[in-house]
Amino acid sequence: MLALTVLGGAYLGPHHAAIPVTQRDPAAERAVMHAYGCASCHTIPGVPGARAAVGPPLTHLARRSVLAGLLANNPHNLERWIENPHAILAATDMPDMGVTPTDACNIAAYLYTLH
Ligand code: HEC
């Protein structure tokens, strides 16, 4: 966690190929979130129109210690959550949205820029 907080945008996924900082494209990551409709439920700084309050705001996500009230906040868990929240918390209102592992990795990378 500490290392993540310090590295911020230099996030390297644990089970995906490392994404060199220079090749990261925050605009593309925001577009991915928009395409999956995350903005219809969440307030997400930097994502146009993402001001909804159905789910918790994703503001300061990089600083949280816990995700969804039960998961340690680390890249592996965040990607798992984004890909398939019901596998982790059967009763959650967040839908499984068919996010691919690559897109989940990009989304997580963006969310970890939110300090
Ligand atoms: C239909 C509404 C809805 C959509 C669409 C949705 N979420 Fe969620 N999300 C929620 C709800 C509700 C929670 C709270 C989970 C819980 O505690 O049950 C949540 C929780 C989360 C969390 C944990 C936040 C925290 O504070 O612990 C993250 C991260 C997250 N969502 C990311 C996403 C991403 C990325 C997308 C798009 C791929 C997305 N969500 C799409 C409703 C939604």
Residues whose N, C-alpha, C, O or C-beta is under 5 A from the ligand:
A	BS01	HEC	M33 Y36 G37 C38 C41 V54 G55 P56 P57 V66 L67 A68 G69 I82 T92 D93 M94 P95 M97 I107
